[in-house]
Amino acid sequence: MSHDSHHAPVACKTELAPERSDLGLIRPDRSTGLIDWLTTVDHKKIGILYGAFAMFYFLVGGVEALAIRTQLARPDNDFVTARMYNQLFTMHGTTMIFLGVMPLSAAFFNFLVPLQIGARDVAFPRLNAFSLWTFVFGAFVLNASWFFEFAHLAGWFNSFEWHKALVYTDFAPANGWFSYAPLSGTFGQNGQALRFTGVGTDFWIIGIQVLGIASLAASFNFICTIINMRAKGMTMMRLPVFTWMTLVTAVLIILAFPAITVALIELMFDRAFGANFFNPSSGGQPVLWQHLFWIFGHPEVYILVLPAMGIVSEVLPTFSGKSLFGYPIIVFSGAVIGFLGFAVWSHHMFTTGLGPVPTAAFSLLTMAIAVPTGVKIFNWLGTIWGGRVRFTPPMVLALGFIWMFMCGGFSGVMHSSAPADSQQQDSYFVIAHFHYVLLGGVLLGLMAGLYFWFPKIFGRMPNAPIAYIASGMVILGFNLAFGPMHYLGLAGMPRRTHTYHAGNGWETWNFVATIGAYILGLGVFLAFVNLVWTAFRGKKCSNDPWDGRTLEWSLPSPVPEYNFAQAPIVAARDAYFEDKHGGKRIGTENDGGEAGVHMPSQSWMPLLASAGFLFAGFGMPMMAMGIPHAGWIVISGLGVLFIGIWLWALEGPGGYMLKTPAASGTPAPTETVAH
Amino acid sequence: MSDTAAAHEAPTSTGIDHKKLIMWLFLASDCMFFGTLISTHLLYRKLYPAGFTDAEGHQRFIQNLFNIELTSFSTFILLMSSFLMALAVSAMHKGQIKSFRRNVLGVIFFGLIFLGCQVFEFTHFYHQGLTIQNSVLGSTFYVLTGTHGTHVAIGVLWLILMYFYSFTGKLGGHMGALDVEVAGLYWHFVDIVWIIIFTAVYLVEYLGPNGIWGSGLPAVAK
């Protein structure tokens, strides 16, 4: 079909009569400006917002990381205090995982999944907006702990009674991203609930809880979308691999997050109400926290890495000019990784003394998970093999992903051996391992995705020379920062110590790692500046600059709000590529008719309901601080949540008909193909 | 708007309505949620079979605490509420709005009886000396059953809102029946979870003379 047809004018929403809900409230109908961004239900705009917030938090987490590396640059350094150091590594890990990688993956889910399956939106557009704002407010609550911390350090709280009563005044979380009990919990009998840590832990608990709700809501939505909203002919085994990995990730989220939800509830009951779940003085078992945390935490690793694997599986075939080698086995491997991901959590706990049988079993299962991962690597190599490779910025980053992720995988297999792991436990070797997986793997994959799809998202091409320089700096700086940590770890340097003495032989490599970290940080910053500049000022590009393979490249850039003027019918895997270079593989469904495309209405309610979490999230740590009447903030927050959901239900999905170019005069191609 | 309804009846790839599918997904997630809570309780029961020590310092066994007749009664009531919920869903599918209202009122009433029993039970246990603070048993028991009670309370609130909404005349047709059916799925699930809790938390304590966990001294001396 001709793309010129999309340039015909379309009906503006504001030309229609304002829509009223059952309660007589007028629904927002702006298509530009602040109100539009706050009330949008368009998956593409929500995806862009997710991406913008994620990139911001990447920089926040990056600054925290650089502060850590600055402290460790030389022995006996006092750049930050020990307490601040603990807060920095805790917030660095939490921020990067929950506020950086997961939302950036969610940005891709949002933007791409409906386009790749040939749908006009997700199954529940308002729920999608709710997920976004709940994430935003959860992130805000978590990071607000920094403001309390700095206010405390500046002495602003000194005159308050509640502040004098506090025993521990770490306002920012300082337990590590895993918040192991009993450090995060309580001690003392009969409900004394004496705490080891300050309200930072309460900020962490409620922040992660709210972020979990956001992830769960988004995952229900995406599974539903992928299973239920595929275009005609888009069978499961024709889905693009990125969409497949989204599906596996979403299933992992809905099955893994309940464990951390319950663990957080139990920890909250310990801290707030004197319960004994993890309180060792009353018979609670702190090791239970470890189990519950890692039953969530290990699938979480795959929640982080599978979307990046999906991105790489899209980038490599495009720039090799070949179809993905062994599509079914790549999909199957992804699913197997997801499944096995639930059966390996105790490899994080080899040193807790599980006993020989469980240790051996978890050891074996952990080794087994290397098999599907290796299968994927070989399939990616098979994809490049014999291809006409174009070394564009996304391709360079995707190749970097394979290389780095493999390094991380090799040290991962070393950890799966329990005797070796018990030596490496809590050393810098582990830091090196998971940064090779999560940074060398996931971040490079996500950056490849950003450079790959930015032309589709904004219709503008990122500056290639800057992109190459940034990619080079990231890969070089990354290896300089984390390569030496393998050595440091095996030379005995422990994790999570705020400083070390001279004379252990760790000085040189720590200094090198710090230089590497700064190069890496500058590289990521440069890449993000390049991307943000591209979004506003970049050079305009064609709709299909990479010779893409999947349906999103068949659309204009930027993608119109209705996505597909007519629903596509696909007859092959990589249908768009086949359609361009082979026989006819994409038809259109004549579903729009004269009325146009049905679009869901915008809504304030998701934002309102999410705002309830903001109040409740602030109120609960304030209760723990002993601030008077803080309980009412929690109750009012839950009230706002209820009112938001109630009005949401009453206003209904709403909707209006948008005339597409095809429906408003230009003759539409109506032929269909057999499938 | 009429076209809204039309859009929502657009066929899905699987033929399953979005709302029904997302409720099944939520329930799958909720299985893991309750699974974690029940596991926590059972792990600690196995570890500390002896029960708890009350305020006077007396060792208390859980069989002396439970009032199994009362809990059986409330379990029966909850089961019957599921029966009424099925009737309400069926009535809605046939468009019999009055029958729907009658049945849904029954569900709400039975749900409230169940919650009343739970409030009575909590108060009773508290006066017997089991608190959330004085033992691990108290923590796991109250948080597990309390979380289930919260699920029931949310279901009751949902059905009350639905009951009143039915008087606006907007709850009808395929979408209305679907909304009621989705609420029904939730209600049945919460009921099934209670059957599991009733078995795993209450009934197994009566297996054998000393319960399934045995008796004797606590595994870890306080």
Chai-1 contact restraints between the chains, C-beta under 6 A:
chainA,res_idxA,chainB,res_idxB,connection_type,confidence,min_distance_angstrom,max_distance_angstrom,comment,restraint_id
A,A123,B,H18,contact,1.0,0.0,6.0,A-B,restraint_1
A,N190,B,Q133,contact,1.0,0.0,6.0,A-B,restraint_2
A,N190,B,N134,contact,1.0,0.0,6.0,A-B,restraint_3
A,G191,B,Q133,contact,1.0,0.0,6.0,A-B,restraint_4
A,F220,B,I22,contact,1.0,0.0,6.0,A-B,restraint_5
A,F220,B,L25,contact,1.0,0.0,6.0,A-B,restraint_6
A,F220,B,F26,contact,1.0,0.0,6.0,A-B,restraint_7
A,I223,B,L25,contact,1.0,0.0,6.0,A-B,restraint_8
A,C224,B,H18,contact,1.0,0.0,6.0,A-B,restraint_9
A,C224,B,L21,contact,1.0,0.0,6.0,A-B,restraint_10
A,C224,B,I22,contact,1.0,0.0,6.0,A-B,restraint_11
A,I227,B,T14,contact,1.0,0.0,6.0,A-B,restraint_12
A,N228,B,T12,contact,1.0,0.0,6.0,A-B,restraint_13
A,N228,B,S13,contact,1.0,0.0,6.0,A-B,restraint_14
A,N228,B,T14,contact,1.0,0.0,6.0,A-B,restraint_15
A,N228,B,H18,contact,1.0,0.0,6.0,A-B,restraint_16
A,N228,B,L21,contact,1.0,0.0,6.0,A-B,restraint_17
A,R230,B,S13,contact,1.0,0.0,6.0,A-B,restraint_18
A,I254,B,S29,contact,1.0,0.0,6.0,A-B,restraint_19
A,L255,B,M32,contact,1.0,0.0,6.0,A-B,restraint_20
A,P258,B,S29,contact,1.0,0.0,6.0,A-B,restraint_21
A,P258,B,M32,contact,1.0,0.0,6.0,A-B,restraint_22
A,P258,B,F33,contact,1.0,0.0,6.0,A-B,restraint_23
A,A259,B,T36,contact,1.0,0.0,6.0,A-B,restraint_24
A,V262,B,T36,contact,1.0,0.0,6.0,A-B,restraint_25
A,V262,B,L37,contact,1.0,0.0,6.0,A-B,restraint_26
A,F269,B,V143,contact,1.0,0.0,6.0,A-B,restraint_27
A,F273,B,I132,contact,1.0,0.0,6.0,A-B,restraint_28
A,G274,B,Q133,contact,1.0,0.0,6.0,A-B,restraint_29
A,A275,B,I132,contact,1.0,0.0,6.0,A-B,restraint_30
A,A275,B,S139,contact,1.0,0.0,6.0,A-B,restraint_31
A,N276,B,V136,contact,1.0,0.0,6.0,A-B,restraint_32
A,N276,B,S139,contact,1.0,0.0,6.0,A-B,restraint_33
A,F277,B,S139,contact,1.0,0.0,6.0,A-B,restraint_34
A,G283,B,V136,contact,1.0,0.0,6.0,A-B,restraint_35
A,G284,B,V136,contact,1.0,0.0,6.0,A-B,restraint_36
A,H598,B,D3,contact,1.0,0.0,6.0,A-B,restraint_37
A,H598,B,A7,contact,1.0,0.0,6.0,A-B,restraint_38
A,G655,B,T4,contact,1.0,0.0,6.0,A-B,restraint_39
